[in-house]
Amino acid sequence: MSTDPALEVAGNMALQAAAPPRPPRGAVRLSPLSGPVGTTVTVSISNFPANSTINIDFNGQRVTTVTTGANGAGTAMFVVPEGTAKGEREVRASGGSPLTFGCAGLTVR
């Protein structure tokens, strides 16, 4: 018999403890998908918890928040900050209960 707490043996059948549930995934859409520093980006989210405050992070830094409507969708805007290096950058939306997240890529030119 295994002493591993994640494994339980019942007769000849081994049952593995259930993995913790993954947070729900929301959808994140950006417009435009690329641009230079100073570009205003519109972030549209859906499939998030209704009537929730969702944080919008760009390149690891909070840039704005959006409150979803009863349908779990919302829209916010931010400006690509001065000093952002060129290349692919992540826009991440997270929040609500249950915690929901989603991300999209933005190319800084």
Secondary structure by P-SEA (a helix, b strand, c coil): cccccccccccccccccccccccbbbbbbbccccccccbbbbbbbcccccbbbbbbbccccccbbbbbcccccbbbbbcccccccccbbbbbbbbcccccccbbbbbcc
